[in-house]
Amino acid sequence: MPINVTLDLMLARRKMSLNELSERVGVTPSNLSILKTGKAKGVRFSTLEKLCEVLDCQPGDLLAYLPDAPGNR
């Protein structure tokens, strides 16, 4: 999929664990892990909004479009 989720980078920049983010956002650690590893097929806007609020970022800081990445064809 040409959409890359950069949640792991944002967590590192904010020095925050996945479990802490899970508590603050109200999403299970397993669901955040699925999102973080790029295995999610979608994300709700309400979840994206809460992630941006807690991480103090924009949606574009968490998602990247990589059309020519290997395996995207």
DAURCOR-V100109 format. One record per run of one state. SS is the DSSP state (alpha for helix, beta for strand, coil for the rest). FROM is the first residue (numbers start at 1). TO is the last residue. If there is no record, write none. Layout:
ss & from & to
SS & FROM & TO
SS & FROM & TO
This chain:
ss & from & to
coil & 1 & 2
beta & 3 & 5
coil & 6 & 6
alpha & 7 & 14
coil & 15 & 17
alpha & 18 & 25
coil & 26 & 28
alpha & 29 & 36
coil & 37 & 44
alpha & 45 & 55
coil & 56 & 58
alpha & 59 & 62
beta & 63 & 65
coil & 66 & 73
